[in-house]
Amino acid sequence: MSSLKVKLGILAAGLMLSGCMQATHFEATDTKAFKPKDKELLAKVRYENTPVAEPFRRAIVEYHRKESPGSIVVDSDNHYLYYVQDGGKAIRYGITVGEEAMAWSGIAKVGSKTEWPAWHPTPGEISRLGVPTYVAPGPDNPMGSRAIYLYSGGKDTLFRIHGTNQPEYIGASISSGCIRLTNEDAIDLYDRVKVGTIVVVLEPKHGDSPYNSRLALGAGGTGQAGSY
């Protein structure tokens, strides 16, 4: 799919969502919370600094699903990630998700976290995308400012929640299966979650989550592994 078609699709989706959205409180990025290294590297980015469409901007919204506060829920169909809070609220982030063939769903835990990660592409990504075997941390790294590594059954699933050097695709399905946020949103989420946090990735066209976080101890997921 061409870059123009993807961007037009994001715009169209944003316009449709804006007409039927629940009441939201959009959150401005608080750069005061950024570390000196974050400010330094974000000032050096060379990617297209396209504003995120309003429906995909970080916001506090009402939340009526069943997961416990402190959980992460990913709604790939609508390109949203929710960080569940107390009082029937959640912080909602716009995301880029995997193409259908690359998508993953299931229940996992945050196994580890890294600031400004290096990128180690899988053999499949190297073959498919023609990328090097290693990309050093920095503003042009596809993993972006933060990486949250998802584990199931004590093993790395190879799926991540991470930043991006392509913020213009927030709201699209183009990744190799991982969940991308803007670098600013990745920093915000990273600072909120802990190792052991439950992550529920809803199945496509699944609707409201039936999951209880306690199921995560023995549950896995389905999908094709990727790291980007």
Secondary structure, DSSP 8 states (H G I E B T S, - for coil): --HHHHHHHHHHHHHHHHTS---EEE----GGGS-HHHHHHHTT--S------GGGS-EEEE--SS--TT-EEEETTTTEEEEE-STTEEEEEE-BEE-GGG-EEEEEEEEEEEES--B---HHHHHHH---S-B-SSTT-TTTTEEEEEEETTEEEEEEEE--S-GGGTTSEEESS-EE--HHHHHHHHHH--TT-EEEE--TT--S----GGGGGT--EEE-----
